[in-house]
């Protein structure tokens, strides 16, 4: 009888399957196009009482499943959809399940800022692991240390290089340009962006009397007459941001540009931004956004596609050399 090379025969059946949740199919289609594949078919529905149903419409046995979902908009529904789709993939014998979370919901609650408060960023991490997720690919977590809430690998991407390319293409006078951190917690990211742009940095010191509200107390750094780029990880209602922009203007700032990874844009956010004294607000398509007026988007599809390809190729090498199937 001929000898069967078990490792080689197993590698033949290895396959990539990319699926999209309900929250951001346009981005998922861009990512699939970057990878040179089509989105695999999946049925996602809701029963009359709001319960979520998920079923993969093609075999995923032995496949590496990448499920793309933004936990935004109807946050709780999108989170449950991700968990249920993960459970379905696990029970369908997928070889690995990677949650590609373009926006990680509940990330703002990453610590106990006061007594009797939850840490929901950790709770979501526990839920994802219990559901059967093997790896996370995500973008600009509210705090980088959220990665430590997971006992599985986390690929943490950043939109800063995309913003740097965007503003470098504008050919600003770097001597008259300053990146402004909206608060002390964002200072490290602002420093990285300022290094990419070759300009100075300033830090806004502010207090937060309640959720979705803040008051600028002062500025560390020189903004007098300079073009300012304010960078943040997310914009929710934009009330805090627009108040900060007006304070910067009172303090002598020149043109003000705003960029953020996640444009959540709750309530009157878009109207506030269009009425604010800014040149434009640039966000990524990690969350579906209605553009127009001062709102513009740049795509993170290439970054996510690159991360998916890297993970898939890494798993391929592991399989070919033995990996999970080592005898």
N, C-alpha and C positions, 0 to 999 in steps of 0.2 A: 504493500500500500504506500502511496506517496505521503510524505510527511507534510502536515499542515502547519504553516507558520501562524500560530494563534494571534500574535500581536499584529501581524500584517492583515490578517482577515478581519480582525476587529476594527482596524483603522479604516477599512473600506466603508464601514457603515457610519462613520462619524459625519455629522451634518450640522449645518448652521440654520437655525430657524429664528427669524426676527418677527416679533408680533407687536402690534400697537394696541394700547388701551384707548379709552374713549376721550381722554382729556386733550391730547395734542397729536392727532393723526397727521396733520401737515408736516410737523417736524419729523415724525417717524418715517414718513414717505421720503423726505430729504435724506435722512440717515441711510435708509435702505438703498436709495439711488447712489449715494457715496460708496456704499459697500458693493454695489453691482448686483444686488439681489432684489427680489420682490417681497413685500410684506406677506407673511404666511396667513392663511385664513383663520379667523377665530370669531365665534359668536358671543357677543356680550349683550345681555338684555337685563331688564328689570321686571320683576313681577308687579302686579297691581299694588301690592303693599310696600313696594320699594326694595324688596330683597333682590340681590344681584345674582345673575346666572352667567356662567362662563363655560364654553366648550370649544376645544380645539378641533377644527374641521379637517385636519390632516394629521397623520401619524407623527408623533414626536418621540417615539420610543428610541432611546439611545442618542437623541439629538441634544445639542447645546442650545438651550432656549434663551433668547434675550427679549425681555418684555419691557417695552418703552412706555413709561407713564409719568405724567406730571401730576403730583399730588397738589392740585390747585383747583380753583373754581369751586365746584362742589367737592370740597376737600374730603369729607368723610366718605362720600360715595366712591371717589377715585382711589382712596386708600383701601377701602374694602374690595373694590374691583381688582386691585393689584394683589391683595392677599388671596382672594378666591381664585384668580387665574394662576397664581403660584401653586396653590393646593391642587388645582386640576392638572397642572404640568407634572407635579410630583407623582400623582396617582396614575398618570399616563406613562410613567417610566422614562421621563426625560433624564439624560445623563447629567446635565447641570442646568441650573436656573439662575440667570443673572437679571436682577432688577435694574433697569436703566432708568433712574429716577431723575428726570430733568429739573424738577423742583421738589425738594424734600420738605413736605408739609410738617407743621408742628415744630420746626427747627428753632423757632424763637424761644420756646420754653425748654432751654437746655440746662437749667440749674434752678435751685430754689432761691429766688431773690427775696422771698419773705416766708414766714411760717405757714405751714399747711398748704403749700403749693405743690403741684405735680411737676415731674420732669418728663414731659410728653415726648421729647426728642428720644429719650431712652426707651419709653414705652413703645414707640413706633419701631425702633430697632429690634426690640424683643419680639414684637408681632411678626416682623418680616422674617426673622430667623426661625421662629416657631412654625411659620407657614411653609418653610422649606427653601428659602432663598439661599443660594450658595455664594453669591458675590453681589456687591453693590457698585454701580457706576453712577456717580452723581456730580453735581456742578455747584460750586460756591456755596457750601453749607454756611449757615449763619455764624457758626463758630467751627473752626477746623477740628477741635477736640471731640466733636460729635462722632468722628471716626472711631474713637475709643469706646463708644457705646456698643460697638459690634465685636463679635468674636469670629466674624468671617471677613475676607478681604474687602476693602473699600478702595475703589479708584476715585480719587477726589480731583475733579477737573477744575480749571479756573478760566474765567472769561477775560481776565486781565490782558493777556496777549492780544486778544481780538480788539479790545478797546484801545490798546497801545497802537496797533496797526492803523486803526480808524483815525486816531488823532494825529499820528505821525504823517499820515497822508494829507493832512490839512496844512502842513508846513508852518506851524505856529512859530513865532519868535520865542524860543525856549527861555531866554532871559526875562521875558515878560509873561511867562506861563507858570502857574502853580496848581498842583493837585491838592484839593482840600478834602481832608477826612471829615465826614459828618459828625464823628465823635471819636473819643480816645480808643474805643474798641476796634475801630476800623483803621487805625493809624498804620499798622503793619502792611495791610493791603495797599493803602495809599502810597506808602513808601516804595513798594514794588512798582506801582504804576508810574510814579514820578521818576524812578530809575530808568524805566523803559522809555519814557518821554524825554529824559535828560533835563528835567526841570526841578524846581524847588517844591517843598511840601508845607502845608499849613494844617493845623488841627483845630477843629471847632470844639470848644468845651461847652457842654450843655447839660442841663438837668432835665429829668423826665418826671413830671408830677403825676402822670397817669399813662395808661396804654394809649398808643397812637397820638401822643402829645409830647412836645419837648420845647425847651426854651434855651436859646443860645446865650451863654454867659460871657463868652469871650473867644478870641482867636489867638492861637499860638502860631506865629509866623507872619510874614509880610504879604498882604493881599492888595495893598493900596494901588489902584489903577491897573492891576494885573488881570489877565485872562484866567479865570478859575475853572477847573474841572472838578466837579464834585462826583465822587464815586462811592457807591454803596452796593450791598449785596441784594437788596430788595427795596421796592417802593410799594407801599400798601395803599393808604388813603392819600398820601402825598401832602397831608396837612403839615406834618413836622418839617418835611423837606422844603416846602414853599415858604414856611415861616423862616427857616434858616437862610434861604436865598434872599429874602427881603432884609434880614439882618446883615448879611454880607454886603448887600448894596449900600446900606446905611454906613457901613464901616469902610466904604470906599472901593469895593471890588469893581473891576471892569466887566467885560462880557463874562457870562456864566454859562457853562455847559454842564449838563447832568448826564451821568451814565450809571446804569445799574443792571445787574445780571437778571434779576427777576422782576418783571413788571406785573405785579399782582393787580394793581389799579382797582381797588375797591371803591364803591360809592362814587363820589365826585372827583376822583383822582385826576382823570384826564382833563376835566374842565379846569381844575386848579393849576395843573401844569401848563396848559395853554394860556392861562391868564397870568402866570408868574413871569417875573422879569428874567427869563432865561432865553438863550438862543435856541436850544433844542434839548430834548431828552432822548437818549439812546438806550434801548434795552435789547436783550437777546430774545430769540424766539423759543426759549425754554418753556415759556408760558404763552399760550395764544394771546396776541395783543392786537387791538384795533389801532392801526396807524393813521396818521393824518395830523395836520396842524404841526405842532412841535415834536410829535412823537415819531421816532424812527426805530427800526429794528436792524440787528445784524444776526446772522445765523450761527448757531453752534453745532450744526449738523456735522461738519467736518471733524470737530473735536470728538464728538460722541462716536462717529464712525471709526475714527482712528483708535479709540479706546476699545471698542468692540472687536475690531480686527486684532489688536494686540492680545486681548484676553483669549480670543478664539485660537489664534496661532500658538499662544503659550500652552493652551490645553491640548492642541494637536501634537505638539512636541512631547508633552507629558504622556500622551496615549501611545505614540510611536515608540518611545523608549521604555515603555512598561507602565509607568504611572499607576493608575488605579487597578490595572490588570496585571501587575507584576506577579509572576508565578513563584 
